[in-house]
Amino acid sequence: MKFYQKICLAALATTATLAALTKGPNRNVNDMETLAKTLYPGHTTKVSEMKTETESWRIDGDKVVLLPEEIDLFHKQGYITLPPILSPTELQDIRDEYNKFLTKEKTVPGRDFGDMSVSFDTPVEEYNMLNVLLPRHYYPDWKNNLYERRAKSISDQLYNSNLAIDYDQILAKLPGKANGKFVWHQDMGYWPDPSDDKGRPTTTATVSLALNDAVVENGCLVVVGGSGVTKRDSIRKHKPLMSKKEVPHSENENIGKTDGVAVAENHALVVTLDQEDQVTFLPVAAGGVTVHDEWILHGSGGNHDKENWRHTYVLAYREPTMIEWERSLGEEGFRHSHNDKFQWDSFKKENLQHEL
């Protein structure tokens, strides 16, 4: 790692420590509703209830008890939110290991440590967020932690199945970085689709743990509820976030060139909202989770809070047969790693055609 990157990461770690001493993200409902309207002018917005209180009846060892109506709601609207499933002490245990990835004490190579809101060649000191892919692959000792076990319990109940982790991800949005967005997309816009569900259903439960309060101001998850209920028929046109025609010519050796035109690489795909889409914000208390399926239209905003980070730890559970099929594709398999050659532009070329 270059010297300036080490200095930058040390500064990020210091900022994270100082953020813990601030008053914390703004939970005020009226403030969240007011800000939500300004972020999506022309769209109807809604801020869902932020469930802040731990429910003792809900936790039974490694199991998180779901109510039948919560399972039904997940399948009707494509998501649910849950109150804290980890105690403050349990959450801190996760946070201690999580922070080691942000400071590079735990090394994640290449493009699996980056920022989804900027091009791959962007210097780390210009990042809006830190996005770490497959941390448990690079640090196997983290596997089977308490959060994993409880997240699996949630996922298994939602589908009445025995799901496995397909991929995991760490997301940390830096304070005051309003451009640190995960743009609107559907997961199946990125992922390979077997075109039929015989023996390998696309079934997915993506569980996102809030390590600190995720609110409107610091960029909580946003969804268009019910947007994926028709599954494959619900897929919208996805296009690259950064197209060739938006990027000026450059001599930077880290930027590829096509027909003499510089291309700033970025993994992100983006969907344009329809006018009638209602944007629902999903604030979650520290220790709580959101869970969404593979078809719902979703994203998350930038961090407008100048003092507080937004820290999230994502686990995606899928059918083992689907994971096995993914890993069999291409020369090295589809692993959700940005370091791999086999990406959406290998098997979803229509995304490029929509743009070019």
N, C-alpha and C positions, 0 to 999 in steps of 0.2 A: 504494500500500500504506500502511495506517495505521502511525503511528510505533511503536506498541507491537508490531506484527507484525515490524517491522524489528529491534527490540530482541530479540524472541523468537528470530528466525531467526539473529541473530548469536550468541545464547547457544547455540543448537543446534549451530552450526558449531564453537564453542569446545569444547563437550562432545565432538563427534566427534574433534577433534584430541587431546584429553586421553585419550579412549578408546584411541587408538592406542598410548598409553604403558602401558596396563594389561597384566596377564598374559595376556589373551585369553580367549575363551570356553572353558568346561570340556569337554574331549574325553574325560574318563575314562568308560570304558564302563559300569562299575558304577554310577557316579553318574547317568549318563543313564538306565540301566534302572530305577533306584530312583525317580527323579523321574517317569519316564514312567508308572509304575503309579499314582502319586498324582494325576496330571492327568486320568486317565480311569478312576476307580473303577468297578468292575462290568464293565469291558471287558478282554479279553485285549489286552495291549500287546506290541509288539516293537520293538526298535531295530535298524535295519539296519546293516550294516558301514559304517564311515566310512572311505572310501578316501583316504588322506592323501598317498600317494607318487605323484609324477609318473612316468608311464610313457613313456619316450622313444620307444618304438616306435609309440606311439599317435598322435603328432603328425607330420604330413607337410605342412609349409607351412600352407595354409589348411584342410587336411583333418584331421579327427579320425577315426581308424580305429576302426570298431566291429566286434566279433566277431559271427559269425552267431548265437551263443547269446544275445548281448545283444539283438539284433533280435527273436529269437523270444520272449525274456522280456518285452520291451516289449509285444508284442501279446497275450501271455497274461495279464499282470498289470496292464497299463496304465501302467507307469512303469519307468524305470531310473535309476540314479545312476552318475556317472562321476567318476574322480579328476581332479585339476587338469588343465585343458586350456589354461591360460594360465600362463606363468612369473610370478614375483613382479614383474618389471619390466613385463611386458605387462599384468598386472592393475593395477598402479599407474597406467599410462596411462589405463585405463578409469576408475579411481577418481577421477583428477584432474578429468575431465569430469563424472562422476556427481555429485561434491560441489557443482558449480556449480548444479545443479538444486535441491539441498537448501537452499542458502543464497540462492536466488533471484537469483544472478548471471545465470543463464539463466532467463528469465521464462516461466512456464506459467500461463495465465490461468484464472480462474474455478474451477470444480469439478474441473478436471483436476489441481489441486494441493490435496490434502486428506488425509482420514483415513477409511478404510473402516470403522473400528470405532465411529465416532461420527456424529452428525447433521451435515448440511452447514453448519448455522449455528454449529457449535462454534468458539470462538476458537482460533487456532493455538497459543496457549500452553497449551491443555488437550489437545492432540493426544497420542495414544499412539504414533502412527507417522506418517511422511510417505509419502504415496502419490502418485506423479507419473505421470500417464498421457500416452502418446504423446510422450515427450521428443524423439524423432528427427523428429517432425512440426514441433515448435516450434524445433528446432535441427538443420536438415538437414545441417550439416557433420559431424554425428556418424554419419551413415549410412555403411554399408559399413566399419565399424571391424572390427578383427581378431576380436573376439568374435562379431559378426554373421556373419562369413564361416565361422568354425568351427562356430557353432550351425547354420547352414544345411547344412553338410556332414553334421552329425549327423542333422538332420531328413530330408534327402534320402535318406540310407541307410535310415532306419527305414521309409520308405514307398516306396523305389525310385522316387522321383518328383522333380520340380523345383519345390519349394515356395517360397513368398514370405512376407514378413513381413506379417501381418494387423494386429498391434498390438504395442506395447512398453510397458514399465512399470518404474518404479523404486519400490522399497519399502525404507524404512529404519525399523526398529523402535527406538524410544527405550529407553535403559536403564531397568530397573525398572518398566516399564509392562506389568503382567501382563494388562491388559485389551486390549492391542493385538493382537487376534486377527483373522485371516481365518477366518470361521466356515465350517463344513462346507457344501460345495456341489459341484455338477457344472457345468462350464463351459457345457454345453448347456442348463442350467437358465436361463441368462442370455441365450443367443445365439439368433438366429432359426434355424429349422430348415426346410429346403426340403421336408421330409417324405419325400423320396426322394433317392438319391445319384446319379441319372443326370446326368452332366456336371458336377456340383458336389458332390462328396463332402464330408462334414464333417471329413475327415482333418485332424488337428491334432497338432503336436508343440510343446508349450510348454516352452521351455528356460529354466531359472532358474539364473543364475550367482551363486555365493556370493562376495561381495567380501571378506568375512571369514568365519571358521568359522561355519557354521550348525549349532547343536547343539540338544539338547532344551531346555536352560535358556533360550536366547535366542529360541526360537520357530521351529524348523526346520519344513519341510513335513511334514505328516502325511497319510496316505492309508489307504483301505481297499482293499487290493490285490485286483484281480479284480472290483471292484464295477461296472465298466462294460463287461464283456465282451459283454453282450447288447445293447449300444448303446441304441437307443431304448427297448427294453423295460426297461432298467436305470434310467431316469430316475425319481427319487423326487420327492415333493411338496416344493416350495420355497415358502417364505413370507418376507415382508419381515422383516428383522432387527428393525426398530423399527416397531411397529404403532401405529395411532391410539390404541387403548385403553390403551397403556402410557405415553402422553405427556400430561402435564397441560396444561390450557388456558394459553395464553401470549399476551401482547400483542406479542411479538417480531415485528417487521415482516419478518424474514428467514424466518419460519416460515409456511407456507401454512395455510389453514383450509378444512375441508370440513364443511358443515352446522354451523358454529360450533365445531368441534372442532379444536384445534391439531394439526398434523402435523409432526413433526420429520423432515425428509427425510434419507434414507440410501439409497445405491444397493444395499446388500448384501441378499442372499437367504440363507436358512439352511435346512439339512436337519437333522432329528433322527436321530441314529444309532439303528440297530436293536440290540437287546441282543447279538445274535450277531456284530456287526461287530468284527473285529480291527483295532485301530489300530496302524499301522506308522509309526514315526518315521524320517525320512530325513536324518540328519546328513550334512553335506557340508563338506569342507575348503575353505579359501579357494582360489579358482580352479577348483573343481569345479562340477559341475552336476547338477541333477535334470532329468529329462524326463518329462512325462506327457501323456496323450491327453485328448480332450475329454469323455469319458464318466465317467472315474474320480471317485469321491467323495474330496474332498481339502479341506485347509484348512491353517492354521498357528496355533500357539499364541501367547500373549503372551510378552513378554520379561521373564523373572524375574531376569535378570542385572542387577545394579544398577550395573555398571561398563561393560559392553560393549553396543554397538548390534548389530543384525543388519542387514546391508546386502545387498540382492539386486537383480539387474537381469534382467528377464524379457523374452523375445522369443517370440512365438507365430507359428509357421509353418503356413500352410494352402495349399490348392490355389488358384492364381490365379483359377480359375473361381468358386470359392466367395467369394473376396474381392470379385470383380466383382459377384456377385449381392447380397452384403451392402450394397455401396455404392449399389445401385440401389433400395433399399427406402426407403419414406417420402419426405418432401420433400427431405431432405438426406443420406439414406443412413445405414446403421448403421456407425459408425466406432469404436466402443468409447470414445467420449468422453463424460464425464459432463456436458459442456456442451450436448450435443445433446438435442433433444426426443424423438427416436426411441430409446426405451430398452425394457427388458424389459416395462415396464408398458403398452407400446403393442401388443405382439404376444404376450405371455404373460400374459394377464389371469387365467388360472387361478391364478397365484401369489398374486394379491390375493384371489381367491375362497377359496383354502385358508385364508386368515387372517381374512377379515372376515365 
